[in-house]
Amino acid sequence: MLATCQAGYEDSLAGEMAANGWLPSGRGPGWVDCVGGPGGGPPELAFAPLILTEPVLLQADAVNALAQKAVDYFAGSLRDERIGNAWPNLWSGSPGVGGLPRRVAATRQAFDELLRRKLSRVARLAAPGVPPGVGPERGLFVVFTDFDRAWVSRTAILGGQRRMADDPSAPSRSFLKVEEAYGVLGAEPGADEAVIDLGAAPGGWSYSAARRGANVLAVDNGPLKAGALGNPRIEHRREDAFGFRPPQGRTFDWMFCDVVEEPHHVLRNLVTPWLEGGWCRRFVVNLKFGRTGPVALLQELRAAGSPFVRHAASFRIRHLYHDREEFTVVGVAASALQDAREDRPCGSHGE
Ligand SMILES: C[S@@+](CC[C@H](N)C(=O)[O-])C[C@H]1O[C@@H](n2cnc3c(N)ncnc32)[C@H](O)[C@@H]1O
């Protein structure tokens, strides 16, 4: 398999693969590959927005030659397949190679043109961009690792990470993380749902929920700003998030947690009581890597003693497109299993 990651996180992705028994065989800026693993499908990889599961290397110096090879590969792979629906046609390039985006775009354009001439009906069904959702997909997935080298695969696993559009009224860039997290979970706050936002200031996550019509209790000693300040759907409580407890018998539809604190402290003293107590149905929790390091922290989050393993019905850990030195964990609380039947994350690739 060949997996992509944010530039600068190759060691973390390779470490995550190795921790799952998949030994990396090569890597470059924004990607790691691996020839074999312990069997079964590729593991859940928090660092990988895209995993090519059957990568084939195409090499050619010229744009048109490479595009022709991609068309030949694609057409050859269609032999027994009838394409009747839109298929993802996803092209990307290693972020560390200067000028590569232009080469990717030119090759893709040449590919689209050649495919139109060869298989016009199939070409018309091509869908650009990252498909929504999480899990296995069939289409054409192309990752350039250099000007003359492209890996292609008909099958891929999507992690759900994607770049989100900003909102000028959002009080922080953090807003983009929670917007992206909804796509990984496959659910977002709805009108009149109740949201608790722990470590809320300046209010990006609260604003994100409020603009969907949810009612938010924003807990933070710091001030709310921009679209969160004075928002009629947001009540600000200047309190310590670790000490905050919901009124007896109250369950929130969503628990957001984005406090900047040591991850074990957050897991032990915030995530555990909220999930164990059944005080929320779904959650979005951001955890800074801290001194533990990303791979060790991932293993802890997936181990038997983790509050997510013990108290969540399902969860996913992701290094989001908008994350830096942090993970975002989304999921459904075990206590919400009854009413979660219709609300579970879509796809079958959950942890
Ligand atoms: C990364 S910011 C949150 C950003 C927010 N999610 C947004 O979208 O704007 C982290 C926040 O955690 C708050 N925080 C840290 N420790 C806290 C605590 N013990 N109780 C409440 N808030 C805390 C900080 O005041 C800070 O506003």
The ligand as a Gaussian input file, in Angstrom:
#p B3LYP/6-31G(d) Opt

LIG

0 1
 C       -7.280000      25.779000      21.424000
 S       -8.224000      26.802000      22.431000
 C       -9.859000      26.340000      21.989000
 C      -10.257000      26.880000      20.665000
 C      -11.708000      26.679000      20.383000
 N      -12.053000      25.278000      20.154000
 C      -12.144000      27.474000      19.185000
 O      -12.615000      26.892000      18.219000
 O      -12.022000      28.706000      19.208000
 C       -8.033000      26.092000      23.974000
 C       -8.837000      26.739000      25.076000
 O       -8.779000      25.913000      26.216000
 C       -8.980000      26.756000      27.326000
 N       -8.635000      26.036000      28.543000
 C       -7.448000      25.539000      28.935000
 N       -7.577000      24.970000      30.162000
 C       -8.874000      25.106000      30.510000
 C       -9.631000      24.740000      31.649000
 N       -9.074000      24.088000      32.673000
 N      -10.934000      25.052000      31.677000
 C      -11.520000      25.708000      30.654000
 N      -10.842000      26.097000      29.559000
 C       -9.543000      25.802000      29.484000
 C       -8.112000      27.952000      27.023000
 O       -8.575000      29.081000      27.766000
 C       -8.328000      28.113000      25.523000
 O       -9.311000      29.094000      25.275000

